[in-house]
């Protein structure tokens, strides 16, 4: 079946499936074997889990490729596995990378701990518009890397402009599309080369597995796959099954996440004691017009700055009842955390504050509960903390 011509919900449910017609089950079986007999339809003749060529591994990968509009995709053991394999697929000793400064803390840590050690240079650009990114390009630059919306400040980068700059300068363009999901944003449609995801988040959507994913062209995927195989970044087949199952409801879930986050953002924007709300769906957001142009929905993530002392912010978090204080995001349950002590804890305080991640910044993942209940929970916690 040619899934590219079918609707988004159909692709979520059916693309990539590997049904066992001899048994008749309507879900992809979990293949647990570590050793496989020779097979004529497999490159190299043998299936092997580390090679990511087991049917259970291929099912969610092909589903993602269908949703992102990619020629190929792969699912890996974590979001950082997806990021590292993609970067190392196109960078080697002596090369240079340009990135936006407003990045997920784990990515920032990878730059500091690994790229320098491997002899790869990089430059982080505070304002991630195409002109500023291009100004940081050197004769050794091989790739440009962005997030949009970014983690945790929901900054928006113009995909079309950055992709055009990268093409003009002969660079590989890479984007972390985790916050948007392929339902809200398809970077390959804007000529980006590689899309990475922390599949732990929206792709899976149920907070019960850790995984990553990459979608790109067949040519670039060969290099990404080589890195993934060599570094052993395999996702086990049971988690592949959970990922494919979660992705079947991705479009349904994202519609609810989008609606709930918009309702929460509007509530917080009008609430005393909230200094600023970072959500691209708000007309006051500096990236709102760009987001409208390149996104089909604004996502379930937002962050907001509390106008209070850190102790009061701590009380607010403690008094939340429906929203759970937890790391991660993108699940059906509403989660909240302080990026200063979670996603960006490994950064120096100076670097974190320069990025805009303060001690009272709250990252909020709007779940799939009723919006009115989420808002009521926020209101009572703010009242209990005396934030007004």
C-alpha positions in Angstrom: 0.0 0.0 0.0 1.3 3.5 -0.9 0.9 5.3 2.4 2.2 8.6 1.2 -1.0 9.3 -0.6 -3.2 8.4 2.4 -4.4 10.6 5.3 -2.4 11.4 8.4 -4.5 9.3 10.8 -4.3 6.4 8.4 -0.6 6.6 8.3 -0.4 6.8 12.1 -2.4 3.6 12.4 -1.3 1.5 9.4 2.1 2.6 8.0 5.0 0.4 8.7 3.0 -2.5 10.2 4.5 -6.0 9.8 1.5 -8.3 10.2 2.0 -12.0 10.4 -0.6 -13.3 8.0 0.0 -16.9 8.9 -1.4 -16.2 12.4 -3.7 -13.4 11.6 -2.9 -10.9 14.4 -3.7 -7.3 13.6 -0.5 -5.9 15.3 3.1 -6.3 14.5 4.6 -9.3 16.4 7.4 -8.9 18.9 10.4 -10.8 17.6 12.6 -11.6 20.6 15.2 -13.8 18.9 18.9 -12.6 19.0 19.9 -15.1 16.3 18.2 -15.5 12.9 18.5 -17.9 10.0 19.7 -16.6 6.6 17.0 -14.7 4.8 17.1 -13.8 1.1 15.3 -10.5 1.6 17.8 -9.0 4.0 20.9 -7.0 3.0 23.8 -9.1 4.2 21.7 -12.2 4.3 21.1 -12.2 8.1 18.9 -10.3 10.5 20.5 -9.2 13.7 19.1 -6.8 16.4 22.1 -4.5 16.4 21.7 -4.0 12.7 18.2 -2.6 13.2 16.8 -4.9 10.6 14.3 -7.0 12.6 10.7 -6.5 11.4 9.6 -5.3 14.9 12.3 -2.6 14.6 11.4 -1.6 11.0 7.7 -1.1 11.8 7.9 2.1 13.9 10.8 3.4 11.7 8.7 3.1 8.5 5.7 4.7 10.3 7.8 7.7 11.3 9.2 7.9 7.7 5.6 8.0 6.4 4.7 10.7 8.9 7.8 12.9 8.3 7.7 12.4 4.5 11.2 10.9 4.7 12.8 8.3 2.4 14.1 6.4 5.5 14.0 6.4 9.3 15.5 4.5 12.2 14.5 4.1 15.8 17.2 4.0 18.5 17.7 3.6 22.2 17.3 7.2 23.2 16.9 10.8 21.9 20.6 11.3 22.6 21.4 8.2 20.5 19.4 9.9 17.6 21.2 13.2 18.1 24.7 11.7 18.5 24.4 9.3 15.6 23.1 12.1 13.3 25.9 14.5 14.2 28.7 12.0 14.0 27.3 10.8 10.6 28.2 14.1 9.1 31.1 15.4 11.3 34.6 14.2 11.8 37.8 15.5 13.4 38.6 19.0 12.2 35.0 19.8 11.2 32.9 22.5 12.6 29.2 22.7 13.6 26.9 25.7 14.0 24.0 25.5 16.5 21.5 27.7 18.2 22.4 28.4 21.8 18.9 27.7 23.1 19.2 23.9 23.1 18.1 20.9 25.2 20.6 20.5 28.0 21.6 17.0 27.0 22.6 18.2 23.5 24.6 21.0 25.1 26.3 18.5 27.4 27.2 16.3 24.3 28.9 19.2 22.7 31.0 19.9 25.8 31.8 16.4 26.7 32.2 14.6 23.3 32.6 16.9 20.3 35.6 18.7 21.6 37.2 15.4 22.7 36.7 14.2 19.1 38.3 17.2 17.6 35.1 18.7 16.3 34.6 22.4 16.8 31.3 24.2 17.3 29.7 27.6 17.7 26.5 28.3 19.6 24.6 31.3 18.2 22.3 33.2 20.7 19.9 34.4 18.0 19.1 31.5 15.8 17.9 33.3 12.7 19.4 32.3 9.3 21.7 35.4 9.1 23.2 34.9 12.5 23.7 31.2 12.0 25.4 31.9 8.6 27.7 34.5 10.2 29.1 31.7 12.4 29.9 29.5 9.4 33.6 28.9 8.7 35.4 27.0 5.9 35.4 24.0 8.2 31.6 24.1 9.0 29.8 21.0 7.8 26.4 21.2 9.4 23.9 23.4 11.1 21.7 22.2 14.0 18.5 23.8 15.5 15.5 23.1 17.6 12.1 24.6 16.9 10.2 25.0 19.1 13.2 25.0 21.4 13.5 23.4 24.8 12.5 25.0 27.2 11.9 28.5 25.9 9.7 27.6 22.9 11.7 29.9 20.6 10.9 29.6 16.9 13.4 29.3 14.1 12.4 30.0 10.5 12.9 26.6 8.8 12.7 27.7 5.3 15.3 30.4 5.8 17.8 28.2 7.6 17.4 25.3 5.1 18.0 27.7 2.2 21.1 29.1 3.9 22.4 25.6 4.5 21.8 24.6 0.9 23.6 27.7 -0.3 26.6 27.0 1.9 26.8 23.3 1.3 25.9 22.3 4.9 23.8 19.5 6.2 20.8 20.8 8.1 19.6 19.0 11.2 16.6 19.7 13.4 15.3 18.3 16.7 11.6 18.1 16.0 10.6 16.6 19.4 8.5 19.4 20.7 6.5 19.8 17.5 6.1 16.1 16.4 5.5 15.3 12.7 1.9 16.0 13.2 2.5 19.7 13.9 5.6 20.2 11.8 7.4 18.5 8.9 10.9 20.0 8.5 11.7 17.9 5.4 9.0 19.8 3.6 11.1 22.9 4.1 14.2 21.2 2.7 15.9 20.2 6.0 18.1 17.2 5.6 17.8 15.3 8.9 15.1 15.2 11.6 15.7 13.8 15.0 13.3 13.0 17.8 13.3 11.9 21.4 10.7 9.3 20.7 10.3 9.0 24.5 8.1 12.0 24.2 5.2 12.6 21.8 5.9 9.7 19.4 5.4 7.1 22.2 3.1 9.4 24.3 2.6 7.2 27.3 5.7 7.8 29.5 6.7 4.1 29.5 9.7 3.8 27.2 13.0 5.5 26.3 13.8 5.8 22.6 15.0 8.1 19.8 14.4 8.3 16.1 16.0 9.8 12.9 14.3 10.5 9.6 16.2 11.5 6.5 17.2 10.6 2.9 18.4 7.1 2.1 21.9 8.4 1.4 22.3 10.2 4.7 20.6 7.3 6.5 23.4 5.0 5.4 25.8 7.1 7.4 23.5 7.5 10.4 22.8 3.7 10.5 26.5 3.0 10.4 27.1 5.1 13.5 24.2 3.6 15.3 25.4 0.0 14.5 29.0 0.8 15.5 28.0 2.5 18.8 25.4 -0.2 19.6 22.4 2.2 20.0 19.9 -0.5 19.4 16.3 -0.2 20.6 15.0 -3.5 21.9 12.1 -5.1 20.1 9.7 -4.9 23.0 10.2 -1.1 23.1 9.8 -1.0 19.4 6.4 -2.6 19.8 5.4 -0.1 22.4 6.6 2.8 20.2 4.6 1.6 17.2 1.6 1.1 19.4 1.9 4.6 20.8 2.4 6.2 17.3 -1.0 4.8 16.2 -2.7 7.5 18.2 -0.2 10.3 17.6 -2.5 12.5 15.5 -5.4 12.0 18.0 -3.2 12.8 21.0 -1.6 15.9 19.4 -4.9 17.5 18.7 -5.7 17.3 22.4 -2.3 18.4 23.5 -2.5 21.4 21.1 -5.9 22.5 22.5 -5.0 22.0 26.1 -1.7 23.9 25.9 -3.4 26.8 24.1 -6.0 27.0 26.9 -3.3 26.9 29.6 -1.2 29.5 27.9 -4.1 31.9 27.7 -5.0 31.4 31.3 -1.4 31.9 32.5 -1.0 35.0 30.2 -3.8 36.7 32.1 -2.8 35.6 35.6 -1.0 37.9 38.0 2.2 36.5 39.3 3.2 35.1 35.9 5.9 37.3 34.4 5.9 35.8 30.9 4.5 32.8 29.1 6.5 31.1 26.3 4.0 29.5 23.8 4.1 30.1 20.1 0.4 29.9 19.8 0.0 33.3 21.7 -0.1 36.3 19.4 2.4 38.0 21.8 5.0 35.4 21.2 7.9 36.8 19.1 7.9 33.8 16.8 4.1 33.6 16.4 3.9 34.6 12.8 6.7 32.2 11.8 5.1 29.4 13.8 1.8 30.0 12.0 3.6 29.7 8.6 5.5 26.5 9.3 3.4 24.6 12.0 0.0 23.0 11.7 -0.5 23.1 15.5 1.5 24.9 18.3 2.1 21.8 20.4 1.6 20.7 23.9 4.6 22.3 25.5 4.9 25.7 27.1 7.0 27.4 29.8 6.4 30.3 32.1 8.3 32.5 34.4 6.9 33.0 37.9 7.3 36.5 39.3 8.4 35.4 42.8 11.2 34.1 44.9 12.5 30.6 44.2 11.0 29.4 47.5 7.5 30.5 46.4 8.1 28.8 43.1 9.0 25.6 45.0 5.8 25.9 47.0 3.8 26.3 43.8 5.3 23.1 42.4 4.7 21.2 45.7 1.0 22.2 45.7 0.2 21.0 42.2 -2.2 18.0 42.5 -3.2 17.0 39.0 0.0 18.0 37.3 2.9 15.7 38.3 6.4 17.1 38.9 8.5 14.9 36.7 11.2 15.1 34.0 10.3 14.2 30.4 7.3 15.4 28.5 4.8 14.5 25.8 2.8 11.9 27.7 -0.9 11.8 28.1 -0.5 13.0 31.7 0.3 16.6 32.5 3.9 17.1 33.8 5.8 20.1 35.2 9.4 20.7 36.2 12.1 23.3 36.7 14.5 23.1 33.8 17.2 24.6 36.0 17.4 21.4 38.0 16.3 18.9 35.4 16.9 19.2 31.6 19.5 22.0 32.0 21.1 20.9 35.3 24.4 20.0 33.8 25.0 23.5 32.4 26.8 26.1 34.4 24.5 28.6 36.2 26.0 31.4 34.1 25.4 29.6 30.8 21.9 28.7 31.9 20.9 32.2 32.9 22.5 33.6 29.7 20.2 31.3 27.8 17.2 32.5 29.7 16.6 29.5 32.0 16.0 31.1 35.4 15.4 29.4 38.7 11.7 30.2 38.6 11.1 29.0 35.0 8.5 26.2 34.8 8.4 23.9 31.9 4.9 22.5 31.4 3.8 19.5 29.3 0.0 19.8 28.9 -1.5 16.3 28.9 -4.7 14.9 27.6 -6.9 15.5 30.7 -9.7 18.1 30.6 -8.3 21.6 30.1 -10.5 23.0 32.8 -9.1 20.6 35.4 -5.5 21.4 34.4 -6.2 25.2 34.7 -8.0 24.8 38.0 -5.0 22.9 39.4 -2.6 25.7 38.3 -4.8 28.3 39.8 -5.1 26.7 43.2 -1.3 26.0 43.3 -0.6 29.7 42.5 -3.0 30.8 45.2 -1.5 28.4 47.7 2.0 29.7 47.0 0.8 33.3 47.3 1.9 34.1 43.8 -0.4 36.9 42.6 
